[in-house]
Amino acid sequence: MRVPESGMVSIYAESEISKTNGQTQYPCNVSLSLDGDPPYTPILSIGFDLNGFEIRRTAPNGDNAGVFTRTQAGFLSFPTQPGRQTFRIQYSGPLPNTNCQFRNTKLVIIPLP
């Protein structure tokens, strides 16, 4: 997408995440990667629940684990370079013995003037 001269975009993401095994302190992450920025910036994660898929949504309060409910969810604003940028979602579990599953991921990006 083309980022405007302001260099600002707002993003909203949601994903269903399931952690099927692993230690609770090691989360399953959905991360945002932008051209020119360090990759794997976590925006959603689940670390403690092994009870199947749970939905997480981006939270404007800075909670990088995300939130469950739509009423607490919202857009996050990011500064980046103006011009053509590629936005990607990256899925990860931090350890080989931590198994994560992801489904129904959505990413919305809005350029800010």
Secondary structure, DSSP 8 states (H G I E B T S, - for coil): -EE-TT-EEEEEEEEEEEEEES-TTS-EEEEEEETTS-S-EEEEEE-S--SS-EEEE--TT--TT-BSSTTT---EEEE--SEE--EEEEEE-SSTT-EEEEEEEEEEEEEE-
